[in-house]
Amino acid sequence: MKVNRTLQDLDFYKILSFIKDYSHSEATVKTIQSFYPCEKIEDAKILLEEFSEIREFFDKGNQFPISFFPDITNLIEKAKKEGVFFEPSELAEFLKVLKLVEKTIIFIDELKKYKVINKRIKEFLGEFVFSDISFLLRKLDLTVDEEGNLLDSASQMLKYLRKQIKITEERIKIKLEEIISRPDVEVFLQDRFITKRNNRWVIPVRMDSKGQIKGILHDISRSGETAFIEPEEITAFSKRVEELKVEERVEEIRILKELSYSIFKESEKIERYFNLLVYFDRLNAIYKFAQRFKANVPELTEKRYYRLVDARHPILLLSKESVVPLNLELSDKKVLLITGPNAGGKTVALKTIGLLTAMALSGLPIPANPSTVIPFFNSIYVDLYHEGSIEEHLSSFTSHLMKIKEIIDKADSQSLILLDEIGTNTDPEEGSALACAILDELSSIGALTVATTHLSKVKIFAATQETMEVASMLFDEKTMTPLYKLEKGVIAPSYALYVAKKYGFPERILKKAYELKGTEDTRIYEIVKELELVKSEYETKLKELEELKHQILKDRERIRNEIMKIEEKRKKTIEQAKEEAQQFISKMKKEISRLYEEAKKADKQRLKEISKKLYELSSEFYKKENKLSEIIKVGDYVKVGSLNLSGRVLSIEGSKVKIQTDKLQIEADLDELEKIHKDIKTEESFRFEKSEEFEKVDIKVDVRGLRVDEAVSKLERFINDILLADLSVGIIIHGVGKGVLRDAIRDYLKEHPLVKSFRKGDHEEGGDGVTIFELR
């Protein structure tokens, strides 16, 4: 495995080793060791989405039945060669893998519901299904066991031969038992048992008596006192056993060749399913790791926005029961300078930022809140350990400089740079100046740089730069202990003397150190604290203003929604009123039609009653009609329907409205009003008045210049007015012209139920240009 120094410094490979601990095969270990930050953000997002899918799958209670399985990568390569021959132990490796594949593929249908995982499964399997090689698994299962032994069930012939061998050897053992029980043999035996030497059955005979037992000498004991002899009575049986074993071996070779050929033919399918098994094992290992370290999927972005929420270094989680989380947010800054006490957590914060970024870019979940946002970087550079090199004759400071120079040469705006204790290991004055210049250069490159320092001048420099942000690991001055919390906008001293006192440094040395320290740095930090206090108050006020602004916007939105609801309600009310008006009009038309039919047959008294009824209907209709009018407000010009007057609205109180007409001020009900434009002159509308008004009714009506329909409509109102005024004669002035209007009027009068008779005017009355009618 090729080791990347940056990832090694960030403990990335230790994290991979944690994941490997949950795997079940060396093949899976190799895939985990290949994890590396992706070159494209899309690739990293796909891997993170893949983890989200498998987490959802496992969280539903599903579990892969995966146990240890061998890495058969080399065996698969071997299987691709024609004429390949596998030993039983190698076949057992294939058997173990295919058995696990059979157990895990039952989840494939469920896993295909997930977009990314389904795509990967299709890439692994193509068009193959497990049934294509299930016969091979059955064959392997009948041929070998998982320890690599060739089974009797491999073939009927093998089973027969092994049975014959067993029967023959049983006969040999029975015969030998008879031999060693004979008195003429027993006296020459070293011991009374039977055994095997050189794969032949023998009995132990004293060395000085070996000539007394006829047979073949196969071995001598280490002491030289015992000879192991095969009695001649069993020689024929032993030869038969050897012949049977030769036949057995021939049959075994035949079986192994046949099975090896089957594996050769199915090598591509085996490889695909093996890779799928490794893939499932990898997903399972990452999920187990995420469970152990409470890791989640962060959001990856191409924007330069960095937010860590409740982030923890995985190694600290193993070594400590409680780990203080790291919280950080950067958006418009290019450099973050972390200050604070020795042993206060600066380097841990630096490594946590780097490690979690590398993990996220590799598509791995990280121990942080899911709201964490990680920007995509195409490169990460670190300088964490300032070690010298004896071989290269470099001091720690020189090594530090060479590393930073390399970073400056290679870094770009898409880089993350982590520098620990920048500017140290040399004169503080020159080191500070150099550190400031380096930070300024990295800022101009556009890379995101996170650095730590104890140098006061570097802290002040970063605090005064627009593109830089300072932060500090907090320290409890009362208990003299670090809090391991990072807070932006704060510059803190290193508390070196406090730390020395805590770790038992001699008091006399500390006293001398305080005398030599002076007060200049202390005064600087006091001023910085005062500035931080002012800044904090300003930010508090700013936050209050933002909250107020938010509330105002919220109220405005609420009011807008309420207005919309009122408008909607108004529209519904108008629609409802229109519907009611239509129903009313329909009803009124039916009533008028009925009255009209009745009027044709009625006497004069009844006609007056009908006319009053028509007046009531028209008044009611007018009120209904006004309900559909526009909304009336103060200042609008309106028409009072019942009075035929118009004017401007002065005030509205409930349903009562005060109106200024041309000559007087009046009060009317809101539902009697109709909104009009100022420049429209009010025309007299059709209405019925009391008898006092009818006394003023003119007995003449002029319809000249009107169309027939207009003239008839006007004539209808005129006849009603004459009738209600208790008059009996009316005069219609229509002119002569072509006689169209005259004839239409006389036809109308001829059919009217209230008209008794009509005639043309005398010469003095207007002649044929006038028609005079008499009511019944």
Residue, then its C-alpha position, 0 to 999 in steps of 0.5 A: m500500500k502506497v502511504n501518503r505522508t499528509l494522510q499519515d500525519l492526519d491519522f487517516y490510515k489509523i481510521l482505515s485500520f478501524i474500518k478494516d477491523y470490521s471486515h471479514s476478508e483480506a480482499t475487503v481489507k485491500t479495498i479499504q486500504s485503497f480509500y483516498p480523497c476523491e478527485k471530483i466532488e461528484d464521486a465523493k457525494i456518490l460514496l456518501e449517498e451510498f453509505s446513507e442508503i446502506r445505513e437506511f437498509f441496516d437500520k431497518g433490521n437487515q443484516f448480512p450473514i457474512s463470516f470470514f471468507p478467503d481472498i480467492t483473487n489469485l485463484i480466480e486469475k488461475a481459473k481463467k486459464e484453460g487446463v487449470f487443475f485445483e487441489p481439494s484445498e483450493l476447491a474448498e476456498f471456492l466453496k466457502v465464498l459461494k456459500l456466503v454469496e448464496k446467503t447474501i444475494i437474498f437481499i439483492d431485491e431489497l437493495k435494488k430499491y436504493k439508487v446508488i447501490n442498485k447501480r453498483i450491483k448492476e455493474f458487478l453482476g451485469e445480466f447474470v443471476f446466481s442460478d447460473i452457478s448454483f449448480l457449481l455450488r451444489k457440485l462443490d458441496l458434494t465434492v469437498d468440505e470446508e477443510g479441503n477433504l474430498l468427500d465420498s459423495a464426489s462420485q459413486m465409484l469413489k464411494y465404492l473404492r473407499k468402501q472396498i479399501k475400508i473392508t479390506e483394511e478391516r480384514i487385515k486388522i482382524k487377521l493381525e489380531e488373530i496372529i498376535s494372539r497366537p502363542d507361537v507368535e506372542v513370545f516374539l512380540q515387543d508389545r501386543f498391538i498393531t500399527k502402520r508403517n509406510n502405510r502398511w499394517v505391521i506388528p512390533v517384533r523384538m529385534d532379536s526375534k525378527g527372523q522368527i516371524k515370516g514377513i516383510l520388515h518395514d521399519i525399526s524403532r528409534s531405540g533399535e529394539t523393535a522391528f515392525i514386520e508385515p506378516e506374510e499372511i496379510t501381504a495379499f490383502s495389503k497389495r489389494v489395498e494398494e491397488l484400490k488406493v491407486e484406483e481411488r487416486v485415479e478417480e480423485i484426479r478425474i473428479l478434480k479435473e472435471l470440477s476444475y473445468s467447470i470452474f474455468k467455464e464459470s470463472e467470470k461469474i465467480e469473479r463477479y459474485f466474489n467482487l459483490l461479496v467483497y462490496f457488501d462486506r465493505l459496506n458492512a464494515i463502514y456501517k459498523f465503524a459509523q455505529r461505533f463512532k457515531a459517524n454521519v454524512p456531512e454536506l459537501t459543497e463547492k462553495r468556500y463555506y466550512r462548518l463543523v458541528d459537534a465534531r470529534h477526533p475518532i482516536l480521542l473517542l477511543s481513548k476518552e469517555s468524554v470528548v469536548p466537541l469542536n464547533l467551527e464556522l468559516s465563510d468569507k475568511k481565507v486564514l484561521l489562526i488558532t491561539g491558546p494555551n499549551a496542551g489546550g487542544k490547538t493541534v488536536a483541533l487542527k488534526t480534527i479539521g484535516l482528518l474529517t475533511a479527508m474522510a468526507l472527501s473519501g466518501l466516509p461518514i465522519p463523527a460530527n453532526p449531520s449539519t456539518v458542511i465540508p467544502f471540496f478541496n482538490s489537495i490537502y497540505v500539512d506541516l504538523y511535526h517540525e522534525g530535523s533530518i540528520e541524513e539531509h543535514l536539516s535542522s527542525f526550522t530548516s525542515h519546517l521552511m522547506k515544507i512550507k516552501e513546497i506547500i506555497d509552490k503547489a497550493d492553489s485556491q482549491s487547497l486546504i493547508l494546515l500549519d502547526e506552530i508557524g514561525t517557531n524554532t527560531d528567533p521569535e522576532e524574525g519567526s513572527a515576521l516570517a509567519c506573517a508574510i507566509l500567512d499573507e502569501l497563502s491568503s493571496i493564493g486563495a487557499l483555506t489555511v488553518a494555523t496555530t501559533h504562540l507568537s503575539k505579533v502573529k496573533i495581532f497581525a491576523a486580527t487586523q487582516e480582513t481575510m483572516e480570522v483569529a480564534s482561541m482554545l479557551f482556558d479557565e483562569k480560575t482552575m488553570t485548566p484548558l477547556y478544549k473549546l474553540e471560540k472565534g474572535v478571541i486572542a488568548p495568551s499561551y499561559a506557559l507559566y501557569v501550565a509549568k506551575k500545574y505540572g510542578f515546576p520549581e517555584r523559584i524558577l517560576k518566580k524568576a520567570y515572572e520577574l523577567k517576563g515584564t508587563e508589555d505582553t500583559r498590557i497588550y492582552e488586556i487591550v485585546k480583551e477590552l476590544e473583544l468586549v466591545k466587539s461582543e457588545y456590538e455583535t449582541k446589538l447586531k444580533e438583536l437588530e437582526e432578530l428585530k428585522h426578522q420579526i418585522l419581516k415575519d409580521r409583514e408576511r403575516i399581515r400580507n397573508e391576512i390581507m390575502k385571506i380577507e381579499e379571498k373572503r371578499k371574493k367569496t362573499i361577492e361570488q355568493a352575493k352574485e349567486e343569491a342575486q341570480q336566484f333572486i332575479s330568476k325568482m323576480k322574473k317569474e313573479i313579474s311574468r305571473l303579474y304580467e299575465e294576470a294584468k292582462k285580465a285585471d280591472k283598474q283597481r287590480l292593475k294599481e295593486i299589481s303596479k305597487k307590487l312591481y314597485e316593491l319588487s324593483s326596490e328589493f331588486y335594487k337593494k340586492e343589486n347594490k350588494l354586488s357593488e364595489i367596496i365603498k370608502v370615505g371620499d368615494y362618489v356614490k348614488v343613492g338609488s332610492l332618492n336618485l341623488s349622488g354625492r361624496v361619502l363623508s363618513i361611514e359608521g357601521s351600515k350608516v353613511k353620510i353623503q354630501t350632495d350638491k345642495l344638502q347633506i344626507e344619511a343613507d344605508l350602505d346597501e342603498l349606495e352604488k359607487i360611481h365615477k365623479d364625471i358620470k351624471t346620474e340618470e333618473s332610474f325607474r322607481f315608484e313614488k308616493s301619490e304626492e310625487f305622481e301629481k307632478v307626472d307629465i302626461k306627455v312622453d317624447v321618444r323621438g330619436l330612440r330605437v324601438d326597444e328603447a322607446v318601448s321600455k320608456l313607454e312602459r314606465f310612462i304608462n305605469d306613471i300615468l296609471l299610479a298618478d290616477l290619470s287616464v290619458g297619455i300623449i306619445i310624441h314619436g314623430v313621423g319619419k318613415g313611420v317605423l317607430r310610430d307603427a311599433i308604438r301603436d302595435y305595442l299599445k294595441e296589445h297592452p292590457l292597461v290601454k283601452s284605446f288610442r288614436k293619432g293626434d289632431h292637426e292642432e295636437g301634432g297630427d300623425g307624429v303623435t299618438i294619444f292613448e286612454l287607459r282602462 
